């Protein structure tokens, strides 16, 4: 039994598909299949039920995979402990962020952190919250930047800033004559949203619950789904609708004068709390402190309220 084999079965249990699991593990599908079969033979039990279309975890397999996950987490801790006596700001720091934060934070964070910790190499990644959660648990990432709520056993979180939502409008929109926008007005317009899987989409729907009824309506024509905030922003600039963005992503200055403008919401205005999350066992607190300080510097420079 090897850590590699344990990583294979944990990933397969998460993906429920040999092809996708192999991609995540950066091996061929036959390699992963053979390794899983070998481990099952060594243990003398079936961990998975296989069919042509799906892979299901057996009841006993669930228990074994949960233990395998814990073993992988502890193995990651051993590696970190080995360098604990060294300079905590000299080893690489692997940072992940959700798609609606990363593109607007990382360009400012990288130079800010390089000044605070010039010897610490930085690995950055953007992904969905669920995938960042998995990689944090497995030790593939050291710390992630997410929107709250974020609850995970044995994971610490620290709020670093709060960010207001704004309504992004094409330049000729009638709402621009108002200083603030009422949430109820959103029902009157074609609202462009991120696709399913993005937590920011869920936060918008929580802001205005009446939008859920439109999403579930078979005659709904008001919601257009996009894959990224950048795509949606371009769609607004093209006059295809309006959208809601976190303040850091409005990006009105990126366009020719007069193409886009934004307005805040009327009180109580919706916002999101952004936090860093890391494993409680992560043995480099100075690296976490350096990261949070760098983020706060970036947000202060942009006028965002920091915690």
C-alpha positions as CSV (number, residue, x, y, z in Angstrom):
1,X,0.0,0.0,0.0
2,X,1.4,3.4,-1.0
3,X,0.4,7.0,-0.6
4,X,0.0,7.2,-4.4
5,X,-2.5,4.4,-4.3
6,X,-4.4,6.0,-1.4
7,X,-4.5,9.3,-3.4
8,X,-5.9,7.3,-6.4
9,X,-8.8,5.9,-4.4
10,X,-9.6,9.2,-2.7
11,X,-9.7,11.0,-6.1
12,X,-11.8,8.2,-7.7
13,X,-14.3,8.3,-4.8
14,X,-14.6,12.1,-5.4
15,X,-14.9,11.9,-9.2
16,X,-16.9,8.7,-9.5
17,X,-15.2,8.3,-13.0
18,X,-11.9,6.6,-13.9
19,X,-11.1,9.0,-16.7
20,X,-11.6,12.2,-14.7
21,X,-9.8,10.7,-11.7
22,X,-6.8,9.8,-13.9
23,X,-6.7,13.3,-15.2
24,X,-6.7,14.8,-11.7
25,X,-3.9,12.4,-10.8
26,X,-1.9,13.1,-14.0
27,X,-1.7,9.5,-15.0
28,X,-3.3,7.3,-17.7
29,X,-6.6,5.6,-17.0
30,X,-5.2,2.1,-17.3
31,X,-2.5,3.1,-14.7
32,X,-5.0,4.3,-12.2
33,X,-7.3,1.3,-12.8
34,X,-4.5,-1.2,-12.3
35,X,-3.4,0.5,-9.1
36,X,-6.9,0.6,-7.7
37,X,-7.4,-3.1,-8.5
38,X,-4.0,-4.0,-7.0
39,X,-5.0,-2.2,-3.7
40,X,-8.3,-4.0,-3.6
41,X,-6.6,-7.3,-4.0
42,X,-4.1,-6.4,-1.3
43,X,-6.9,-5.5,1.1
44,X,-9.1,-8.4,0.1
45,X,-12.2,-6.2,-0.3
46,X,-14.0,-4.3,-3.1
47,X,-13.8,-0.6,-2.6
48,X,-15.8,0.3,-5.7
49,X,-18.8,-1.0,-7.7
50,X,-18.1,-0.6,-11.4
51,X,-20.5,-0.4,-14.3
52,X,-20.1,0.9,-17.8
53,X,-21.4,4.4,-16.9
54,X,-20.7,4.9,-13.2
55,X,-18.4,4.1,-10.3
56,X,-19.9,3.7,-6.8
57,X,-18.1,3.4,-3.5
58,X,-19.0,0.3,-1.5
59,X,-20.1,0.8,2.2
60,X,-16.8,-0.6,3.4
61,X,-15.0,1.4,0.8
62,X,-16.4,4.6,2.3
63,X,-14.8,3.9,5.6
64,X,-11.5,3.0,4.1
65,X,-11.4,6.1,1.8
66,X,-12.2,8.3,4.8
67,X,-9.2,6.9,6.6
68,X,-7.1,7.2,3.4
69,X,-8.0,10.9,3.3
70,X,-6.8,11.4,6.9
71,X,-3.5,9.5,6.1
72,X,-2.9,11.8,3.1
73,X,-3.5,14.9,5.2
74,X,-1.1,13.7,7.9
75,X,1.5,12.8,5.2
76,X,1.3,16.4,4.0
77,X,1.9,17.6,7.6
78,X,5.0,15.4,7.9
79,X,6.5,17.2,4.9
80,X,5.7,20.6,6.3
81,X,7.1,19.6,9.7
82,X,10.4,18.7,8.1
83,X,10.9,22.3,7.1
84,X,9.4,23.8,10.2
85,X,12.8,24.6,11.6
86,X,13.7,26.4,8.5
87,X,12.7,29.9,7.5
88,X,8.9,29.8,7.2
89,X,9.0,32.4,4.5
90,X,11.5,30.5,2.2
91,X,9.4,27.5,1.2
92,X,6.8,27.8,-1.6
93,X,3.3,28.8,-0.7
94,X,0.5,27.3,-2.7
95,X,-2.5,29.7,-2.8
96,X,-5.9,29.1,-4.4
97,X,-8.7,31.5,-5.0
98,X,-12.2,31.3,-6.4
99,X,-12.8,32.5,-9.9
100,X,-14.6,35.7,-8.8
101,X,-11.6,36.7,-6.6
102,X,-8.4,35.4,-8.2
103,X,-8.3,37.5,-11.4
104,X,-8.8,40.8,-9.5
105,X,-6.6,39.9,-6.5
106,X,-3.6,38.0,-7.8
107,X,-2.2,40.8,-10.1
108,X,-1.9,43.0,-7.0
109,X,-1.1,40.3,-4.5
110,X,1.9,38.8,-6.2
111,X,4.1,42.0,-6.1
112,X,2.8,42.9,-2.6
113,X,3.7,39.5,-1.2
114,X,7.1,39.5,-3.0
115,X,8.0,42.6,-1.0
116,X,6.9,41.2,2.3
117,X,8.4,37.7,1.7
118,X,10.9,38.0,-1.1
119,X,12.3,34.5,-0.6
120,X,9.0,32.7,-0.6
121,X,8.0,31.3,-4.1
122,X,4.3,31.6,-4.8
123,X,2.1,29.1,-6.6
124,X,-1.3,30.4,-7.5
125,X,-4.5,28.7,-8.8
126,X,-8.1,29.7,-9.6
127,X,-10.9,27.2,-9.2
128,X,-14.4,26.5,-7.9
129,X,-14.9,26.5,-4.1
130,X,-15.5,22.7,-4.1
131,X,-12.3,21.9,-5.9
132,X,-10.3,24.3,-3.8
133,X,-11.7,22.7,-0.7
134,X,-10.6,19.2,-2.0
135,X,-7.1,20.4,-2.8
136,X,-6.8,22.1,0.6
137,X,-7.8,18.9,2.4
138,X,-5.4,16.8,0.3
139,X,-2.5,19.1,0.8
140,X,-2.2,20.2,-2.8
141,X,-2.9,23.8,-1.7
142,X,-1.7,25.4,1.5
143,X,-4.2,28.2,1.8
144,X,-7.3,29.3,-0.2
145,X,-9.2,32.6,-0.6
146,X,-12.9,32.1,-0.6
147,X,-16.2,33.8,0.2
148,X,-17.9,33.0,3.4
149,X,-19.6,30.9,4.6
150,X,-17.0,28.2,4.3
151,X,-17.1,25.4,6.9
152,X,-14.7,22.5,6.9
153,X,-13.5,20.3,9.8
154,X,-9.9,21.1,11.0
155,X,-9.7,24.1,8.8
156,X,-9.2,27.6,10.1
157,X,-10.6,30.8,8.5
158,X,-9.8,34.4,8.9
159,X,-11.9,37.3,7.4
160,X,-9.7,39.7,5.5
161,X,-12.1,42.1,3.9
162,X,-15.7,42.8,3.0
163,X,-16.7,43.8,-0.5
164,X,-19.9,45.4,-1.6
165,X,-21.9,44.3,-4.7
166,X,-22.7,46.8,-7.4
167,X,-25.0,46.9,-10.4
168,X,-23.1,47.1,-13.7
169,X,-25.0,49.0,-16.5
170,X,-24.4,50.0,-20.1
171,X,-23.8,53.7,-20.4
172,X,-27.2,54.7,-21.8
173,X,-29.2,52.8,-19.1
174,X,-32.0,54.7,-17.5
175,X,-31.0,53.6,-14.0
176,X,-27.9,55.7,-14.2
177,X,-29.9,58.8,-13.2
178,X,-30.3,57.2,-9.8
179,X,-27.6,57.3,-7.1
180,X,-28.6,53.8,-5.8
181,X,-30.4,50.7,-7.1
182,X,-33.2,48.9,-5.3
183,X,-32.9,45.1,-5.4
184,X,-36.5,44.7,-6.5
185,X,-35.7,46.5,-9.8
186,X,-33.6,43.5,-10.9
187,X,-36.8,41.7,-11.8
188,X,-37.4,44.2,-14.5
189,X,-34.3,43.7,-16.5
190,X,-32.4,40.9,-18.3
191,X,-29.9,39.9,-15.6
192,X,-26.7,38.2,-16.7
193,X,-25.5,35.6,-14.2
194,X,-22.6,33.1,-13.9
195,X,-23.3,29.5,-14.6
196,X,-24.1,26.9,-11.9
197,X,-21.2,26.0,-9.6
198,X,-20.1,29.5,-8.9
199,X,-20.7,30.6,-5.4
200,X,-21.1,34.2,-6.4
201,X,-24.2,33.2,-8.5
202,X,-25.7,31.7,-5.3
203,X,-24.9,34.9,-3.3
204,X,-26.7,37.0,-5.9
205,X,-29.8,34.7,-5.7
206,X,-29.7,35.0,-1.9
207,X,-29.6,38.8,-2.3
208,X,-32.9,38.8,-4.3
209,X,-34.8,35.5,-3.6
210,X,-37.5,36.5,-6.2
211,X,-34.9,35.8,-8.9
212,X,-35.1,32.1,-8.1
213,X,-38.7,32.0,-9.3
214,X,-37.6,33.3,-12.6
215,X,-34.8,30.8,-12.9
216,X,-37.3,28.0,-12.3
217,X,-39.9,29.3,-14.7
218,X,-40.1,27.5,-18.0
219,X,-41.0,30.8,-19.7
220,X,-38.1,32.7,-18.2
221,X,-36.1,34.8,-20.7
222,X,-34.4,37.2,-18.3
223,X,-31.4,35.1,-17.2
224,X,-28.4,34.6,-19.4
225,X,-25.6,32.4,-18.1
226,X,-21.9,33.2,-18.6
227,X,-18.7,31.3,-17.7
228,X,-16.8,34.2,-16.1
229,X,-17.2,37.7,-14.8
230,X,-15.1,39.0,-17.6
231,X,-17.4,37.4,-20.2
232,X,-20.4,38.9,-18.5
233,X,-18.9,42.3,-18.2
234,X,-18.2,42.3,-22.0
235,X,-21.8,41.3,-22.5
236,X,-23.0,44.2,-20.5
237,X,-20.8,46.5,-22.5
238,X,-22.4,45.1,-25.7
239,X,-25.8,46.0,-24.4
240,X,-27.1,42.5,-23.8
241,X,-28.2,43.1,-20.3
242,X,-27.1,44.2,-16.8
243,X,-25.3,42.3,-14.1
244,X,-24.2,42.3,-10.4
245,X,-20.5,42.3,-9.7
246,X,-18.3,42.6,-6.6
247,X,-16.8,46.0,-6.4
248,X,-13.3,44.8,-7.4
249,X,-14.6,43.3,-10.6
250,X,-16.7,46.2,-12.0
251,X,-13.7,47.3,-14.2
252,X,-15.5,50.3,-15.8
253,X,-12.1,51.9,-16.3
254,X,-11.1,49.1,-18.7
255,X,-13.5,50.4,-21.4
256,X,-13.7,53.6,-23.5
257,X,-15.3,56.4,-21.6
258,X,-19.0,56.1,-21.4
259,X,-19.4,52.4,-22.3
260,X,-20.0,51.1,-18.7
261,X,-21.0,52.6,-15.4
262,X,-22.0,51.1,-12.0
263,X,-24.3,52.0,-9.1
264,X,-24.3,50.7,-5.5
265,X,-27.4,49.1,-4.0
266,X,-29.8,50.9,-1.7
267,X,-29.4,50.0,1.9
268,X,-29.2,47.3,3.2
269,X,-26.7,46.8,0.4
270,X,-25.6,43.2,-0.3
271,X,-21.9,42.3,0.1
272,X,-19.6,39.4,0.6
273,X,-17.0,38.6,3.3
274,X,-13.8,37.2,1.9
275,X,-11.6,35.0,4.0
276,X,-8.4,32.9,3.9
277,X,-8.7,29.3,4.9
278,X,-5.9,26.9,5.8
279,X,-5.5,23.5,7.6
280,X,-5.2,23.8,11.3
281,X,-2.2,21.6,11.1
282,X,-0.3,23.8,8.6
283,X,3.0,24.5,10.4
284,X,3.9,27.9,8.8
285,X,1.8,30.6,10.5
286,X,4.2,33.3,9.4
287,X,3.5,32.5,5.8
288,X,-0.3,32.8,6.5
289,X,0.4,36.2,8.2
290,X,2.4,37.4,5.3
291,X,-0.3,36.5,2.9
292,X,-3.1,38.1,4.9
293,X,-1.1,41.3,5.4
294,X,-0.4,41.4,1.6
295,X,-4.0,41.0,0.8
296,X,-5.0,43.7,3.3
297,X,-2.5,46.1,1.7
298,X,-4.0,45.4,-1.7
299,X,-7.5,46.0,-0.5
300,X,-6.5,49.2,1.4
301,X,-4.9,50.5,-1.8
302,X,-8.2,49.8,-3.7
303,X,-10.3,51.4,-1.0
304,X,-11.9,48.1,0.2
305,X,-12.9,47.8,3.8
306,X,-10.5,45.3,5.5
307,X,-11.2,43.3,8.7
